[in-house]
Amino acid sequence: MPVSKSKRRRYQPPPKKKPPPSPRWVAVVFFVLLLTGFAVVVLGGLGSVKGTLLGGILLGVIESVGAAFFGDGYRDLIGFVAFLIVLSLRPQGLFGRVQLA
């Protein structure tokens, strides 16, 4: 029994692979990560490994709590505002030492 033309399957090529992410998008993401890393190091105090570790944990907790209250879109903004507040109150960082001239 022949198959009618309407019931025949047409050839469909295999789906195309997704292109890699745009270099511009990748650059923006890495720029945000670079700024966050800079904020962690300065927040903890330059030259203080213990301060950098605790500064990273503190910044992560602040960002997570802020994202829970205000939404995930404001996570980085809350982290940078907290960084600027700490930097304005204590310019040497949380565990940095004041250098005498």
Secondary structure by P-SEA (a helix, b strand, c coil): ccccccccccccccccccccccaaaaaaaaaaaaaaaaaaaaaaccccaaaaaaaaaaaaaaaaaaaaaccccaaaaaaaaaaaaaaaaccccccbbbbcc
